[in-house]
Amino acid sequence: MPILDIDHIQLAMPAGGENEARGFYSDLLGLPEVAKPANLASRGGAWFQAGSRQLHLGVESDFRPAKKAHPAFLVRDLDGLRQRIVANGQAPQDDEPLAGYRRFYLSDPFGNRLEFLEPENGAEQ
């Protein structure tokens, strides 16, 4: 039985951080929120759509941010996203070059590491 694809990525967040998550992931990054199924909504957290996949933020009672492990978001207009992030008072972090891409990292409001990358010269990867 082969693995076909990735359906979603889950990151942890502290209890009560849903509004911060929405402000960051929806308002700043532009990811639409997805309603959680009713039987899971009582657990807290928030889900967002990222292209054909989802990013789930789940409440973890002993929360610790993912500082190394991270999702990587393929974006169009990396410079525009960087400007938006900086205008919001946050500081993207550059890293070693990755062949064929321009990229930077950013921490979400909970300290989870996120990567944003765009193919060089607008080429599709």
C-alpha positions in Angstrom: 0.0 0.0 0.0 2.0 3.1 -1.2 1.9 6.4 0.5 0.2 8.8 -2.0 0.7 12.3 -0.6 0.7 14.4 2.5 -2.7 15.5 3.7 -1.8 17.9 6.4 1.0 19.0 8.8 0.4 19.5 12.4 2.2 22.0 14.7 1.5 22.4 18.4 0.4 25.5 20.2 -0.4 26.4 23.8 -4.0 26.4 25.1 -5.9 29.6 24.4 -3.8 30.7 21.4 -6.5 30.4 18.7 -6.9 34.1 18.2 -3.1 34.6 17.9 -3.0 31.7 15.4 -5.8 33.3 13.3 -4.1 36.7 13.4 -0.8 35.2 12.2 -1.8 32.4 9.8 -5.0 34.0 8.3 -4.5 37.7 8.6 -0.7 38.0 8.1 0.0 35.0 5.9 -3.3 34.8 4.1 -4.2 31.2 4.8 -7.9 30.6 5.0 -9.2 29.0 8.2 -10.9 25.6 7.8 -13.6 24.6 10.2 -12.6 21.7 12.4 -15.0 18.8 12.6 -17.5 19.2 15.4 -16.1 16.2 17.3 -12.6 17.7 17.3 -13.5 21.4 17.9 -13.7 21.0 21.7 -9.9 20.2 21.8 -9.1 23.7 20.7 -6.6 24.7 18.1 -7.2 25.9 14.5 -6.9 24.5 11.0 -5.8 26.4 7.9 -5.8 25.6 4.2 -2.4 25.9 2.4 -2.9 25.1 -1.3 -4.1 21.5 -1.5 -2.9 20.7 2.0 -3.8 21.8 5.5 -1.9 23.1 8.4 -3.4 22.0 11.7 -2.4 23.7 15.0 -3.3 21.5 17.9 -3.3 22.4 21.6 -0.6 20.6 23.6 -0.7 20.9 27.4 3.1 20.7 27.8 3.7 22.9 24.8 7.2 23.4 23.4 7.8 25.0 20.1 9.3 23.2 17.1 12.5 25.1 16.7 14.2 22.8 14.1 11.4 20.7 12.6 9.2 22.9 10.3 6.8 23.0 7.4 8.1 24.8 4.3 5.6 26.9 2.3 6.1 27.3 -1.4 5.1 31.0 -2.2 4.8 33.4 -5.0 6.2 36.8 -4.4 8.6 36.1 -1.5 9.7 39.7 -1.4 6.1 40.9 -1.0 5.6 38.4 1.8 8.8 39.5 3.5 7.7 43.2 3.3 4.3 42.3 4.9 6.0 40.4 7.7 8.5 43.2 8.4 5.7 45.8 8.3 4.0 43.7 11.0 7.1 44.1 13.2 8.6 40.7 12.7 12.0 39.7 11.5 12.5 37.0 8.8 15.7 35.1 9.1 17.8 34.2 6.1 19.8 30.9 6.0 22.2 29.1 3.8 21.3 29.2 0.1 19.3 26.3 -1.2 19.9 25.6 -4.9 17.1 26.8 -7.1 15.3 28.7 -4.4 15.2 32.0 -2.5 14.0 31.5 1.1 13.7 32.7 4.7 12.5 31.4 8.0 10.1 32.9 10.5 8.7 31.9 13.9 5.0 31.8 14.4 3.6 33.5 17.6 4.3 30.4 19.5 7.9 30.0 18.5 7.4 27.2 15.8 9.8 27.5 12.9 8.4 28.1 9.4 10.2 28.2 6.1 9.0 30.2 3.1 10.6 29.5 -0.3 10.1 30.6 -3.9 11.8 29.1 -7.0 14.5 31.4 -8.4 13.5 33.4 -11.4 9.8 32.4 -10.9 10.5 29.0 -12.4 8.0 26.3 -11.4 9.5 23.4 -9.4 
